[in-house]
Amino acid sequence: MHADLLQRIVDDPGYPGADDAHRPELVRFERVAPMRRDDLERFWLLEYRFPDGITPLGMCLLDDGYAWATQRAAQAVPLPTSNGLTVRCAGTHVYFTEIEQPSSDEARERAAALGAVLPGFLERFPELWGRIAGELEADARTLERHDPRADGPGAQAGYLERARAFQRRAWEVHFELMYPLLLNQAGFYGLCDELGIARAEVPRFLQGYETPMTRCDRALWGFARELRGTPLAAAFVENPPESVAAALAAAGAEGARWLARFGAFLDEWGWRTDGMADPMLPCWREDPTTPLGNIRTFLLERGEGHDFDAGIGAARAERDAAIAAARARLTRAERRAFDAALASCERANFVWWNEDHNHYIDLRATIPLRRAALAIGARTAGRNADDVFFLFYPELLRVARGEPIASFDALIDARRAYHASWRECRKTMPKYLGAAPESISDPILIEIDGVTDEFLSAVRVGAAPGERLRGLGAAPGRASGRARVLHGPQDLHRVQAGEVLVCEGTSPSWTPAFTKIAACVCDQGGTLAHASIISREYRVPCVVGTAVATRVIADGDLVDVDGSAGTVTVLRAA
């Protein structure tokens, strides 16, 4: 890392006009703050989910999710391994870390308390999540059905406050459930270690379950299957994703009928974004480029392409065979312990829930906040519709109530310029800041973000182009192909069949690419990251937690990926 970039990071004051008034008091331990030199005594991981940087309004997620919700959940569960997460901003880029573990005495007390409540939580989890998911769905639909553009200042302010409250509650739920599910999953891994079951086998025991995410993808695949061989298919194949809708509209009555059917799909599935909880991201109902592009991806596959029905059937058959093979090697007493632990993980299945909650929280919770902001912006007649995203939440609330912001245009211009200057630095931002520790205890950092011992070793030592990379073997198998290095889902159209996807990490919008890639390699991610889960479902070899793959692998390099051994080798440079 260049010394001048580090100096810029620690000297940066944040967005122009920002002050402590924009930082909420709703926090247990640490508030979100700019990165300072003293912070470098701790280890900070770059958050890949915000590749363009965070806007002032987007700070709501950092406050509500990363700070308040994780710290609250770490106390409420109670989780003994850390006090949750905290965030520092390097310009507009987000770094996060675990908050120091409690004292050994407190940790023992919290572990005992957790032991008392965890069995009951796991036993009733299906009913608990069913109720919570229903509540989130109902609250989201209430906000989504109302159009705040027709409201006056007072009503718009009220809608904005309800939207913010919904987002905060969604993230509270997110971590209240995630922490105990992760601990249960980790306990199952520990038992399997004791029983001599290879770690690479354990994920197979919990695969093959459908979620709203897979049902949405299946619906898009169904569109492609119906379109294959019809005149309308040309509108998809001969145009880039952003032009498909216009081509269909120009296709006469047949195109209009298809768009009407697609509109019904958007009514059901269109309340989601392409990335996590960024108010700058439109939902699919606003901009259907992504789902139309996904249909195009399915259409461009050779032959009949991926078969969802056959795929999930194969995943379930593989799951059942893996469980049977593991049980056959155990003694009677060991089988009883294995069966009980597996039943608990099947009932409180983190792998399934991780995809399920994306539908209700990660890709949806910020949409009402975005709609409120755009409605307020339209009423106040700003120069640009998205000027409102460059206001902090308290500022936006004042505007909603009819209170002016001094020198509004100049302030927005300054913040846009600030955002753009840091966006240009994204590819050179360090993957981590501070001193890498010997180990990490927070289960989110380990199982979701992949901060394993191998990851920490990689960031301490680094790697040079051409070196073999080591990470976590997240999905077994071995494959070779040309590397396709991507830095966001907007570039997915560049991925060709048989290539190796190399990226910082994936989200549900990346899923259609897994029907055609040879393998997947990620800088971040653990066994329960999205890329890991989807790779196993699609039987694509995957290595995550390499720390530096996007820095040392170039577009077009011929690479070998061993998802069983957790290695990535550059066979020939581009």
N, C-alpha and C positions, 0 to 999 in steps of 0.2 A: 504494500500500500504506500502510495506517495505521501510524503510528510505534509505537503501543502493541502491535500484533500483532508487528511486527518485534522489539520489545523483549522480548515474551513468548517469541518463538522463541529468541533468543540467550541468554536467561536460564534457559530450561527445563532442569532437571537430568535429564530422562528419567523412565522409569517408576519409581514408588516402589520402593525397595529394590534398584534396579539398581546395580551396581558393576563395576569393571574385571574382576572374576572371571568375569563373563558374556561378556567379549570374548575370542574365541579368539586364540591366538598364530599360527595358521595363516594367514599373510598375507605377501605379498612386499613391499608398499610402505606401504599405509595401511589401518588398521582402520576399521570402521564406528564412527561417533561422533556425539554430539549436535552440532547446528549451533551454532557460536560466532561472535562478531562478526569475529574474524580470518579466518574462512572466507569472509566476504563479499567478500574481495578476489578470489575466484574466481567462476566462473559455474556455477550449479547449476540443474538442470532438474527440475521436479516430475514424479515417476513416476506416470503416470495409471493404471497397472495395479493400484494399491492404493487405490481411492477411499475406503474406510472407514478407512484407516490400518492400520498393522502392529501385530500383537500381539507380546508377548515371545517366544513360541515361533516366530512368523513371522520373527523376526530371523535364524533359521537360514538362510533364503534369502539375506538380505543378506550374511551372513558367507560362505556357501558359494558363492553365485553371483556377485553384483556385486563383491565384494572378492576373495576367493581365486581363483575360476575365471577372471575376466577378467585379473587381474594375472599369474596363472600362465601363461595362454595367450599373453599379450603377450610373455612371455619365451620360452616354449617354441616358438612358431611358427617364428621370432621375427617379431613385428610391429614395423615401424620407426616407425609414426606416433604411438604413445603407449605408456604403461606400464599400460594398462588403465583400469578405472573405480574410483571410490571413492564412498562414500555418506555423507551426513549426514542425521540425523533432526531434523526440525522438529516437536517433539512426537512424534506417531505417524506423521507424514507423511514420505515418502521423497523426498529430492533426491539426484541423482547428477551426476557430472561426470567428464571424462577426467583422468587423472593426467598431469602435465607431460611433454612429449616428452623423450626422451633427448637428450643432446648431439649436435651435428651429426656428430661422429666416430663415436659409438656408433650413430647412426641409419644412417650409411653402412655400417658393419660388419653391422648387423642386416639391412639391405636386401640386401646381398650374400649373406648366409646364407639369407635367405628366397628369393632368386632361385635358389639352388642346390637347394632342397628343394621349391619350389612346383610345378614341372612334374610331378615324379613323384607328388606328392600328388593333383594334378588328374587325372592319367592313371588312377590306381587308385581314385579316389573311389567309384565305384559298389560295388566290392567291399569297400572299407573301411567305408562306411556300412552296407552289408548285414550285415557281421560285427558292427559295433557295435550296430546296431538289434536284431539277434538277441540279443546279450548283454543289452541293456537290457530287452528283452521277457522273456527267461528269468528275469532277476533280479527284475523286477517281479512276474511271475506266482508265483514262489516266495514272495515276501513276501505277496502278495495271497491265496494259497491258505491260508496259515496264519492261524488266528484267535487273536490274542494274549490274548483275553478268558479263555481256558481256562488260561493260564499262571500260574505263581506269580511272586513278586517277581524272583527271579534270571533266569528265562526272559524275563519282560517287559523287564527291563533289557537283556538281550542282543538281543531283537527291536528295541528302541528304537535301540540302537547300530547294528545292521545297517541299519535304516531311514534313519538319519542318513548312514551311509556311502554308501548307494545314492543318496540325494539329492545328496551332494557329488560323487560320481563322475559322475552325470548332467549336472551343470552344468559339470564339467571338460570333458567331451566336447562339450557345447553350444558352448563358446567356442573350444575347440581346432579345431573344424570351421568355426565361423562366420567367424572372422577370415580365413582364407585364401579361403573362398568369396566373402566380400565383396570382398576385394582382386581376385579374378579378375573378378567382376562389374564392379567399378569400372574395371578395365583394358579390358574390352569397351566400356564407355561411352566411355572415352577414345579408343579406336580409332574408334568410330562418329563421334565428334566430328571427328576428323581426316579421315574419309571424307565428311563433309558429310551424315551421316544424322541427322535430327532426333531429339533425345532422347525426344520423346513416342512415337516409333516403336519404340524399342529394347525396351520391355517386351513388345510384341506378339510378338517373336521367341521368347519363352520361356514363353508361356502355353499352356494346354490340356492340362496333365498332371494325372492323378489322383493322390491321396494318400489315406492313411487318413482324413483329415478329410473329404474329398469323398465317400469311400465310406460313411462314417457318415451324412453328410447325405443321400446318395442313399437309404440304407436308410430313413431317417425319411420322406423324400418318397415312397418306395414304400408305406409304411404309409398315408400320406394318400391316395395314388392308389387303393388298395384299399378304403379306408373311404368314399370319396366316393360318395354316393347310397345308403348302407346305413343301417339304424337306429342302429348304433353311432356314426355321425358326430355325432349329436345330443349325445352325452356330451362331445365336444370343443367343439362350436360353442356350446352353451348354458351352458358352465361356464368359469370362469377356470382357468388351467393347474393351479393348486394343488388344484383340486377334481375334475379329470378322472379320476384313479385311483379315487376313491370312487364316482363316477358309473358307471364301468365295472364296478366290483365289484357295484354294485346292479343291473346289467343282466342278471343271471341267467347261464345256462350260456354264452351267446354271449359275454358280457363276460368271463367267466372264461377261456374259450378264447383270446380275444384277449390278455388279460393274461399268459397262459402264453407265447404267442409273443413278447410284448414282453419278458418275463423272459429269454428266450433272447438277444434283442438286447442286453439289459443285461449278460449274461454275457460277451458279446464286446466291447461298446463302452462299457460303463458305468463302466470304471475311468478316468474323467476328470472334471475339475472345470469350473466355468464361468469361472474366472479363473486367473491364473498363480500357482501355487506358494504358495498361502496355506492353512495348515493349518485355518483356520476354515471353509474352503469344503468342503461335503460333495461326494463324488463322486456320479455319477448313480445308482449302485446304492443309495446311501443315500437319495437324494432325486431321483426321476425327473421333477420338475416341469419342468425345462428341456426334455428331449427330448419330453415330452408336449406342452409348449407349442409346440415347433417343429412337431410334427405338426399342431397346431391352426392355426398360422400358414399352413402349406401348404394346409390345408383351407379357410381363409377367403379364399384368393385367388380372384379372379373367374375364371369359366370353368374350364379345366383347370389354370390356374396355370403356374408355372414347370416346364419340361421339362428335367430334368438331362441326358438323353441328347442332346436337340437342342442344349442349351446348350454342352456340351463339344465336340460336333461342330462347332458354329459357331465356337467359340474356336480349335479346331485349324485350320479352314479359313481363318480370319482370320490365324492365325500363318503358315501356309504362303504365303498371298498377300502378306503384309508382307515376308517373307524374299525372295520372288521379285522383288517390286518394288524392294527395296533393291539386290539383286544386279544387276538390269538396269541400274542407273545407274552401276555401277562398271566400272573397267578390269579387264583380266584379272589384273594384279598385285594390284589392290585386292581383287578377289574372292577370290584365294588367301588374303590376310591375313584378310579377313572370314570366310571359311569355316572357317579354322583356329580363330579366336577363338570363333566361334559354336559349333563342335563342342566346344570345351573347356567352354563355359558350359552346353551341353546335357548333357554328361557330368557335370559338377559344377554342377548347376542349383540355384542358391540359391533361386530362386522356388519350385521344387518342394520343396526340402529344408526351407525355412522353415515350410511347412505340415506336412510329414512329421514333423519333429522335435517339433512341438507334441504329437503323439500319444504320443511316447515320453518326452518330457522336461517341457515347460512345464506341461501339464495333468495330469501323472501322477506326477511324481517325488516329490511331497510327500504323496501319499495314504498310503503305509505309515507315515510319521511321524504323520499324523493318527490312523490306526487304533491305533498304539501308544499315543498320548496318551489316546485315549478308553478304551482297555482299562485303562490305569493308573488313570484317573479312576474307572472303574466299580469297580475293586477297592478303591480307597481311600475310596469312598463319599463323594465331595464333595457339596456341596449342589446343584451344577449340573454337568451332564455336560461343559460346556465351560469349567469353571474351570481345567482343565489348560492351556488355551491362553494363560493369563495367567501361566504360569511360564516362565522362561528354560530353555533346554535343560539346563544343568547342574543346575538345581533339579528339573526333571522326572526326570532320571536318578537323583537322590538319592531322590526319592519312589518311583520304580520299584524301587529297592533296599531299600525299607522304612525309609528315614531320614525323620524328620518335618521339616516346615518350620515354624519358629516363627511363631506367630500367623497361621496359614494363612488363615483366613477373613477376618481384617482386612486382610491383604496383598492378597488377591484383590479384596476390595471396593474398596480404594484404587486398584488397577490398572484395574479396570473403570470407575471414575469418571474416572480419567485418560484412558482410551481414549475414553469417551463425550464428554468435554469437547473433545477435539481433533477428534473426528468432526464435531461441530457446526460447526467452523471450515472444513470441507473446501471449501465453495463460495467462500470468501473467501481461501483460501491462494493466494499469488502463484504464477503459472505458472513463474517462475524467481526465483532469489535471486542477489545479487551483481552484478558488472559484466559486461555482455554483451561478449564479445570481438569482434574484427573477423572472425574465422573460427575454425572447429573442424577438427581433423585426424582425430579418431578415427572410423573408418568406421562403427561401430555408431551413434554419435550422428548421423552424417550420413544414412546409408542406411536405418536402422531408425527412428530417432526424429525425423528430419527437421530437425536443427539446421543448416539451410542458411543462406546469406547472407540470403535473404529472411526466414527465421524470426528471425534475429538482429536484422535491421532492424526487424521488427515488435515485438519485445520492447523494443527501445531506444526506439522512437517511440510505441508504443501505438496504439490506435485508439478511436474514439468510435462509439456506436451510429449506424447508417446509413451509415458509411463503407464504401467498397469495400475488401475484404480481399484480400491477395495471399498466395499460398502456392505449393505445388508442384503442378502439374498431374499427378496420378498416374494418371488414367484419362481418355481423351479423350471429347469430346462435351459437349453443353450441355443443361441442363434447368432448369426453374423449378418451384417448388412451395412449399407451406407448410413452415416449419421445424419440426422436432421435436427439441428439445434434450434429450438424455439424459445422465445422469451415471453410468450403470452398466447392465449387462445385465438387471438385475431389472426395468427399466422398458420392455423391448422390446415388451411387449404394447400399449404406447401408440402405436406406430408404425402409421400408416395408409397404405394404398396411395397412391402418388403424392406422398408427403411427402419432404422433404429431411432426411436424418438428420444431425444436428449433435452431435458428441461430442468428448471428449478423444482417444479412440482406440478401436479395436475389438480383439476377440479372436475365436477360432473360434466361440464361442457366439453371436456376433452374426450369423453368416452367413445364417440364414434370412431376416432382414430385407432382405437384398440382392435377394431375389426380388420385392420389391414397392415399394422406394423409388425415387424419381426420381433422387436424387443423394446423395452423401455428402460431408461436410465435417468435418475433424478438426483439433484444435489441434496435435497432434503427428503424426509419421509421415513417413517418406521413401518413396522409390520401392519399397522392399522391405518396408514395413510391411504388416500383415495387411489393413488397409482398402484399401490400394493394390492388392495382389494380387487380393483378392476382387472389387473393383470392376472390374478389367480382365476377370476371368473371367466376370462377370455383365453386362459392358458397361454399367456404371453410371458416369456422370461423377463424378469424385472429385477434390477438392482437399484436400491434407494440409499440415501444417506451417504453418498460419495463425497459430499461437501464441495467438490471443485469440478465436476464433470463438464459443466457448461463453459468453464474457463480453459480447460485443457483439451477438449475435443472440439474439432472444427467441423463445420458443415462439409459433408462429403467424405470425411474420413471413413475408412473401412474398419469397423469395430466388431469385436467378438464379445458377447454378453453371456456370462454364466450365472444364471439366476439361482442355481443351487449352491455354488461356491461363493457368490457375492463378489465377482470380479468383472472388470471391464477392461479389455485390452485393445489398443489401437494397432491393427494389423498393418495398415498402410495409410499414410497421410494423404490428404486430398491433393 
